[in-house]
């Protein structure tokens, strides 16, 4: 269990506690209001933790052409959270249409024309990308 998962679990526990306290005070209506408030607050805090973790600890490197850097210079598939496809796998495309990229853990991989992936950059320190070669 990671620290983020622990903090989210504790937060969700307190959201449930809020629902229980409101239910004790206001009866059935309090349970309903407490559940809705707790679920909405839990959703937004979960979203903030996920996005904050991605933006703080995993910045996006320069593309191959050297034009695009950062989350504003890349886009990702629709209906994904910052390109999230699977655990620790995120898919991006730079705005200069240089190509598709995948961030897999601490590696930034590029798609080759034949559909294979090749290492492009590696996250070696806090917010520092180096060549993967």
C-alpha positions in Angstrom: 0.0 0.0 0.0 1.4 3.4 -1.0 1.1 6.6 1.0 -1.4 8.0 -1.4 -3.7 5.0 -1.1 -3.5 5.2 2.6 -4.4 8.9 2.7 -7.3 8.3 0.3 -8.5 5.4 2.4 -8.4 7.6 5.5 -10.3 10.3 3.7 -13.0 8.0 2.5 -13.3 6.7 6.1 -14.0 10.2 7.3 -16.5 10.8 4.5 -18.4 7.7 5.7 -18.1 9.0 9.3 -19.7 12.3 8.1 -22.6 10.4 6.6 -23.0 8.4 9.9 -23.0 11.6 12.1 -25.5 13.4 9.9 -27.7 10.3 9.9 -27.6 10.2 13.7 -28.5 13.8 14.0 -31.1 14.1 11.2 -32.3 10.5 10.7 -32.8 9.0 7.2 -32.6 12.3 5.4 -29.3 13.0 7.2 -27.9 9.6 6.0 -28.8 10.5 2.4 -27.4 14.0 2.5 -24.3 12.8 4.4 -23.7 10.0 1.8 -24.0 12.4 -1.1 -21.8 15.0 0.4 -19.2 12.4 1.4 -19.2 10.8 -2.0 -18.8 14.1 -3.9 -16.1 15.2 -1.5 -14.3 11.9 -1.8 -14.5 12.0 -5.6 -13.0 15.5 -5.8 -10.2 14.8 -3.3 -9.4 11.5 -5.2 -9.2 13.5 -8.5 -7.0 16.2 -6.9 -4.6 13.6 -5.5 -4.3 11.8 -8.8 -3.8 14.9 -10.9 -1.5 16.5 -8.3 0.7 13.4 -8.2 1.0 13.3 -12.0 1.7 17.0 -12.4 4.2 17.2 -9.5 6.2 13.9 -9.8 5.8 13.0 -13.5 6.3 16.0 -15.8 6.4 15.4 -19.5 9.8 15.7 -21.3 10.6 17.5 -24.5 9.4 15.6 -27.6 11.8 14.4 -30.3 11.6 17.7 -32.2 12.2 19.7 -29.0 9.0 21.8 -29.4 6.6 20.3 -26.8 7.2 20.1 -23.0 4.7 19.8 -20.2 1.1 18.8 -19.9 -0.1 21.8 -22.0 2.0 20.7 -25.0 0.6 17.1 -25.1 -2.8 15.7 -25.5 -4.2 12.2 -24.7 -7.1 10.0 -25.9 -10.6 11.1 -25.1 -12.3 9.7 -21.9 -9.0 9.1 -20.1 -7.6 10.9 -17.1 -4.3 12.5 -18.3 -3.8 9.6 -20.7 -4.3 6.8 -18.2 -4.8 3.4 -19.9 -3.7 0.9 -17.3 -1.7 0.8 -14.0 1.3 3.1 -14.5 0.7 3.2 -18.3 -0.2 6.6 -19.8 -0.5 7.4 -23.5 0.3 10.9 -25.0 0.7 12.6 -28.3 2.6 15.9 -28.6 0.9 18.9 -30.2 3.4 19.2 -33.0 2.2 15.7 -34.2 5.7 14.3 -33.7 4.3 10.9 -32.7 2.7 8.9 -29.9 4.4 8.3 -26.6 3.8 6.0 -23.6 4.9 6.7 -20.1 5.3 3.3 -18.4 6.4 3.8 -14.8 9.6 6.0 -15.0 10.2 5.3 -18.7 8.9 7.5 -21.6 8.7 5.3 -24.7 8.1 6.4 -28.3 6.1 4.5 -31.0 8.1 3.5 -34.0 6.5 3.5 -37.5 6.2 -0.2 -37.4 4.1 -0.1 -34.2 6.8 -1.2 -31.8 8.0 0.9 -28.9 11.5 2.1 -28.1 12.9 3.7 -25.0 13.1 7.5 -25.4 13.6 9.1 -22.0 14.0 7.9 -18.4 13.0 9.7 -15.2 16.2 9.7 -13.2 15.6 12.2 -10.4 13.0 14.5 -9.1 11.4 15.9 -12.3 14.5 15.2 -14.4 14.4 13.3 -17.7 17.6 11.8 -19.3 18.1 9.9 -22.5 17.3 6.3 -22.2 20.1 5.1 -24.5 
